Amino acid sequence: MKIKYLIGGILLISSLPIMAKHGHNNHKNNEWQIISVAPQIEIIDDEGVSQTIAPACAFDSVPSPIDGTPLDNSFRFYFKEGKSKNVLVYFNGGGSCWNDATCVASLALASVEGNRPTYNPSVLDENSPIDAGGVFDDENRKNPFKNWSKVFIPYCTGDLHAGSNDVTYNDVDGSITGFAGAPVTVKHHGYDNSMAVREWMKNRFSGRKNKINKLLVAGSSAGGYGATLNFPYIQAAFPKTKVALFADASASVVTEGFVNEVFSSDSKWNLQQTLAPIFADDLSTFSASGLNIDLFQRLSQNYPRNSFAQYSTELDFVQVLFFKVMDQNDLGNFNPFTWELGASDYLYFAEWNARMTASFEYLSETTHNYQYYIGEGNVHTILTDDFATDDIPHPFYNERSAQNVKFSRWLAHFAYSGRIHDHSVQYDGQ
């Protein structure tokens, strides 16, 4: 079905090298390679069972912002080979969707200047590490990860990189398809995409010569959740490597309605089948008030030798916006044109901040392998320049608001040392 409204702009990928599965030695270290992915792949899961996965984005094609012609929207990912044996696996962000309003109606927000849908269904738009800055700026001598190999996982499924299900939603008022009540099928295949990347990594980093020394799994916004939920699978793929996890701008401050809709035994994203056992075995016990604590406590207890960390600004405006969207949906407000944050929404900011801070502090106090950094202000994400401002043009390098600790050095210490030294820091409000 043709979708009228999607996020504008595309990445012109034709000038970039396409890499065959085993052809990585033909490329220079400083080139980003686009890895094409088959639409169906047979893998062996961690229990030794054969499984068929179907990598895909929310829609098989998206209209060109230039003339509306369909563009191939097949899932693909990026790889850059570094000089060291260290590897950064990055899950990109791009919102989420879980019902008719967020998955279909919100697409109309693409036509509103300064606004956007609640999720990005396009692998072509805002899904590239090229010119992303931050950890991907390998020309910056201050980048502690400039010599690391990097795997960049685009996000185009609306399911926090964790779903495996085709769900038919309704275009209730016809604003997207032109027909009230028309069905719109969204492919929530984030799990399939993640497993396809993992399968490629298992082949690429096999053998003594290609053995990984240090492995950092990271993600921003929805990608922070993707990194968190997929961490057990990546660790299982490289059992002899101690993997560290860093979740950026993904504090899990959500509503009960969202948890009941998504983290449930009948999840539309099919999480009951896709999540690792440490999460899926007790899926029905998750609650909105304790989601962040529950996720990281399970990781801490099941992986006592690994290290985990989170980052957020004190009033992250995008995370607060999604908190409001969830709440408005719980209250029965499914009109996306009324979800925008305004001056009267200070209570959303206050509650979000209190819950985020409390969960970070509690985890730091009750686990031995978790730390956090809470920065000043309301900027969303820090690992790239995607949400940079005039005042903070390069968040990854500019941030030092928490007790004057430079964030890039803080994260480097976390990634390189593999140990926690009670080094959680936060902005003190002065």
C-alpha positions in Angstrom: 0.0 0.0 0.0 1.3 3.4 -0.9 2.1 5.6 2.2 1.6 9.3 1.4 3.6 10.8 4.3 7.1 9.7 5.4 10.1 11.5 6.6 11.7 13.4 3.8 15.2 13.2 2.5 17.3 10.1 1.5 20.9 9.0 1.7 22.4 8.8 -1.8 24.0 5.3 -1.4 25.0 4.7 -5.0 28.4 6.3 -4.5 29.4 4.1 -1.5 31.1 0.8 -1.8 28.8 -2.3 -1.4 30.7 -5.1 0.3 30.1 -8.8 -0.3 29.8 -11.0 2.7 33.4 -12.2 2.7 35.0 -9.3 0.7 36.1 -7.0 3.6 39.8 -7.4 2.9 39.4 -5.5 -0.4 38.6 -2.2 1.3 40.7 0.4 3.0 40.3 0.8 6.8 38.8 4.3 6.5 35.9 3.3 4.3 32.4 2.8 5.4 31.0 -0.3 3.7 27.3 -1.0 3.2 26.4 -4.6 3.9 23.4 -5.9 2.0 21.3 -8.4 3.8 19.2 -11.3 2.3 15.4 -11.1 2.9 15.5 -14.5 4.5 18.4 -16.2 6.5 18.7 -19.5 8.2 20.6 -19.2 11.5 21.3 -21.5 14.5 20.0 -19.8 17.7 21.8 -20.0 21.1 19.9 -23.3 22.0 21.3 -24.9 18.8 17.9 -24.8 17.0 17.6 -23.8 13.4 15.6 -20.6 12.9 14.5 -18.6 9.8 14.7 -14.9 10.2 13.3 -12.3 7.7 15.3 -9.0 7.9 13.2 -6.1 6.8 12.2 -2.5 7.5 8.6 -1.4 8.4 7.8 -1.0 4.7 9.4 -2.7 1.7 9.6 0.6 -0.2 9.3 4.3 0.6 8.5 7.1 -1.7 11.2 9.3 -3.0 10.9 12.8 -1.5 11.8 14.2 -5.0 9.1 12.6 -7.2 7.3 10.0 -5.1 8.7 7.0 -7.0 9.1 3.9 -4.8 12.6 3.4 -3.4 13.9 0.1 -2.2 13.8 0.0 1.6 15.4 -3.3 2.2 17.4 -3.5 5.4 21.2 -3.1 5.2 23.9 -2.0 7.7 27.3 -0.4 7.8 30.8 -1.6 8.7 34.2 0.2 9.0 37.3 -1.8 9.7 39.6 -0.2 12.3 43.3 -0.6 13.1 42.7 -2.2 16.5 41.1 -5.4 17.5 38.4 -3.5 19.4 34.8 -3.3 18.0 32.0 -0.9 18.6 28.5 -2.2 17.8 26.0 0.7 17.6 22.2 0.5 17.4 20.8 3.6 15.8 17.7 5.4 17.2 14.5 6.5 15.6 11.5 6.4 17.9 8.9 3.6 18.3 5.3 2.7 17.5 2.9 0.2 19.1 -0.7 1.1 18.0 -2.8 2.7 15.2 -2.0 6.2 16.4 1.7 5.8 16.7 2.4 3.4 13.8 0.0 5.0 11.2 -1.6 8.3 12.2 1.7 9.8 13.4 3.2 9.5 9.9 1.2 12.6 9.0 3.5 14.6 11.3 6.2 14.3 8.5 4.3 17.1 6.7 4.5 19.4 9.7 7.5 21.7 9.8 9.6 21.1 13.0 7.7 17.9 13.8 8.1 14.2 12.9 6.4 10.8 13.2 6.9 8.8 16.3 9.2 6.4 14.4 11.4 6.3 11.3 10.4 3.5 8.9 13.0 4.4 6.3 16.5 2.8 6.2 17.5 5.5 3.7 16.9 8.5 5.9 18.8 9.4 9.1 20.2 5.9 9.2 23.9 6.4 8.3 27.1 6.8 10.3 28.6 9.0 7.6 29.0 12.5 8.9 27.2 11.5 12.1 30.1 12.9 14.2 30.8 11.9 17.8 32.1 8.4 18.1 32.1 8.0 14.3 34.3 11.0 13.7 37.6 9.1 13.2 39.4 12.2 12.0 39.1 13.7 15.4 42.3 12.9 17.4 40.3 13.2 20.6 38.0 10.4 19.7 39.0 7.5 21.9 37.3 5.1 19.5 38.9 6.3 16.3 40.9 3.1 15.7 38.0 0.7 16.6 36.2 -1.3 14.0 32.6 -0.1 13.9 29.3 -1.8 13.1 26.4 0.6 12.6 22.9 -1.0 12.7 20.1 1.2 11.2 16.7 1.3 12.8 13.6 1.2 10.6 11.1 -1.1 12.4 9.6 0.9 15.3 10.1 -1.9 17.8 13.3 -1.0 19.7 15.3 -3.4 17.5 13.5 -6.3 19.2 10.4 -7.4 17.2 9.6 -10.1 14.8 6.1 -9.8 13.6 4.0 -8.3 10.8 1.2 -6.3 12.3 -1.8 -4.8 10.5 -2.8 -1.4 11.9 -5.7 0.8 10.8 -5.6 4.2 9.2 -8.5 5.2 11.3 -9.3 8.6 9.7 -7.8 7.9 6.3 -5.2 10.7 6.7 -2.4 8.4 5.4 -3.9 6.2 2.8 -6.9 8.3 1.8 -9.3 5.6 3.0 -10.8 5.6 6.5 -10.1 2.4 8.3 -7.7 1.1 5.6 -5.2 -1.5 6.8 -1.5 -0.7 6.9 0.9 -3.5 7.6 4.1 -2.7 9.5 7.0 -5.1 9.6 8.3 -5.1 13.2 11.5 -7.1 12.3 14.1 -5.4 14.5 15.1 -8.7 16.1 15.5 -10.3 12.6 17.7 -7.4 11.6 19.8 -7.6 14.8 20.3 -11.3 14.4 21.3 -10.9 10.7 24.0 -8.5 11.8 25.1 -10.8 14.6 25.4 -13.7 12.1 27.6 -11.6 9.9 29.7 -10.6 12.8 30.2 -14.2 13.9 31.6 -14.9 10.4 33.6 -11.7 10.2 35.3 -12.0 13.6 35.9 -15.7 13.6 39.3 -17.3 13.9 42.4 -16.3 15.8 43.4 -13.5 13.3 40.1 -11.7 13.6 39.5 -12.3 17.3 37.9 -9.3 19.1 39.8 -7.8 22.0 37.3 -5.4 23.4 33.6 -5.2 22.4 31.4 -2.2 23.3 27.7 -2.6 22.5 26.1 0.9 22.5 23.0 2.6 21.2 21.2 6.0 21.3 17.5 6.6 22.1 15.5 3.6 20.7 19.0 2.2 19.9 19.8 2.3 23.6 17.0 -0.1 24.2 18.1 -2.2 21.2 21.6 -2.4 22.7 20.2 -3.4 26.1 17.7 -6.0 24.9 20.1 -7.6 22.4 23.1 -7.6 24.7 22.7 -11.2 25.8 22.7 -12.3 22.2 25.9 -10.5 21.3 27.6 -11.7 24.4 26.6 -15.3 23.6 28.0 -14.9 20.1 31.4 -14.0 21.5 31.6 -16.0 24.8 35.3 -15.4 25.3 35.1 -11.7 25.0 33.9 -9.6 27.9 31.3 -7.3 26.4 30.4 -3.9 27.8 27.0 -2.1 27.3 26.4 1.6 27.1 22.8 2.9 26.7 22.5 6.5 25.6 19.2 8.5 26.2 17.1 5.4 26.9 16.0 5.6 30.6 12.9 3.5 30.3 10.6 6.1 31.9 7.4 4.8 30.4 3.7 4.4 31.3 1.8 1.3 32.4 -0.2 1.2 29.2 2.9 1.1 27.2 4.3 -1.8 29.2 1.1 -3.7 29.0 1.0 -3.2 25.3 4.6 -4.0 24.5 6.2 -6.0 27.3 3.5 -8.6 27.5 2.9 -12.3 26.7 0.9 -11.2 23.6 3.1 -8.4 22.5 2.4 -7.1 19.0 6.2 -7.0 18.5 6.3 -10.7 19.5 8.8 -10.0 22.3 7.7 -13.2 24.1 9.5 -15.1 21.3 12.4 -12.7 20.5 13.8 -11.6 23.8 16.6 -13.5 25.5 15.4 -15.8 28.4 16.6 -13.4 31.1 14.0 -10.9 29.9 11.4 -13.2 28.3 11.0 -15.8 31.1 9.2 -13.3 33.3 7.9 -10.8 30.7 4.6 -10.4 32.5 6.2 -9.1 35.7 7.6 -5.9 34.1 6.0 -2.7 35.3 6.3 0.9 34.3 7.7 2.1 37.6 10.5 -0.4 37.7 11.3 -1.1 34.0 14.8 0.4 33.9 15.8 -1.1 37.2 14.4 -4.5 36.2 16.3 -4.6 32.9 19.7 -3.6 34.3 19.4 -5.7 37.4 18.8 -8.8 35.3 21.8 -7.9 33.2 24.0 -7.2 36.3 23.0 -10.5 38.0 23.3 -12.7 35.0 26.6 -11.1 33.8 28.5 -10.2 36.9 31.8 -9.9 35.1 30.4 -7.4 32.5 30.0 -3.7 32.8 26.9 -1.6 32.2 26.4 2.2 31.9 23.7 4.7 31.0 23.7 8.4 30.0 21.0 11.1 29.9 20.6 14.8 30.3 18.5 15.9 33.2 15.5 17.0 31.1 15.9 15.1 27.8 13.2 16.7 25.7 12.7 13.7 23.3 12.4 11.2 26.1 10.0 13.5 27.9 8.0 13.8 24.6 7.6 10.1 24.3 6.6 9.9 27.9 3.8 12.4 27.1 2.8 10.5 24.0 2.5 7.2 26.0 0.4 9.0 28.6 -1.8 10.7 26.1 -2.4 7.3 24.4 -3.2 5.8 27.8 -5.8 8.6 28.3 -7.4 7.9 24.9 -5.9 10.8 23.0 -4.9 9.3 19.6 -4.5 12.6 17.8 -0.7 13.0 17.0 -1.2 16.8 16.3 -1.9 17.3 20.0 1.2 15.4 21.4 3.8 18.2 21.0 5.4 19.4 24.2 4.4 22.9 25.4 5.0 25.3 28.3 2.2 23.7 30.3 3.9 20.3 30.3 6.4 21.0 33.1 4.8 18.2 35.2 5.9 15.7 32.5 9.5 17.0 32.8 9.4 16.9 36.6 8.0 13.3 36.8 10.3 12.1 34.1 13.4 13.6 35.8 12.5 12.2 39.2 12.0 8.7 37.9 15.1 8.7 35.6 17.3 9.9 38.4 15.9 7.6 41.0 16.4 4.5 38.8 20.0 5.5 37.9 20.9 6.1 41.5 19.3 2.9 42.8 21.1 0.8 40.2 24.4 2.4 41.1 23.9 1.8 44.8 22.6 -1.8 44.5 24.7 -3.3 41.7 28.5 -3.7 41.5 28.9 -3.3 37.7 26.7 -0.4 36.7 27.4 3.4 36.5 25.7 6.4 35.0 26.4 10.0 33.8 23.6 12.6 34.0 24.4 15.8 32.1 23.0 19.3 32.2 20.2 20.5 30.0 17.7 18.8 27.7 19.7 17.6 24.7 18.8 14.2 23.4 21.6 11.6 22.8 25.3 12.2 23.1 27.1 9.6 20.9 26.5 11.5 17.7 25.8 15.0 16.5 22.2 14.2 15.6 20.7 16.5 18.2 23.5 19.0 18.5 22.7 22.6 19.2 24.5 25.9 18.6 25.5 25.9 22.2 26.6 22.2 22.1 27.7 21.5 18.5 29.5 18.3 19.4 27.9 16.7 22.5 30.3 13.8 22.6 33.3 16.1 23.0 31.6 19.1 24.6 29.9 17.4 27.5 31.6 17.9 30.9 28.7 19.3 33.0 28.7 16.5 35.5 31.2 17.3 38.2 33.5 18.6 35.4 34.1 15.1 34.1 34.6 15.0 30.4 32.1 12.6 29.0 34.3 11.2 26.2 37.0 10.3 28.7 34.5 8.9 31.1 33.1 6.6 28.4 36.6 5.7 27.2 37.6 4.6 30.7 34.5 2.6 30.9 35.1 0.9 27.6 38.8 0.3 28.0 39.1 -0.7 31.6 36.2 -3.1 31.7 35.8 -2.3 35.4 33.6 -0.1 37.5 35.3 2.3 39.9 32.2 3.8 41.6 32.3 6.5 38.9 28.7 7.6 38.5 28.4 11.3 38.0 25.6 13.8 37.6 24.9 17.5 37.1 24.4 19.2 40.5 22.2 22.0 39.3 24.7 24.8 40.0 
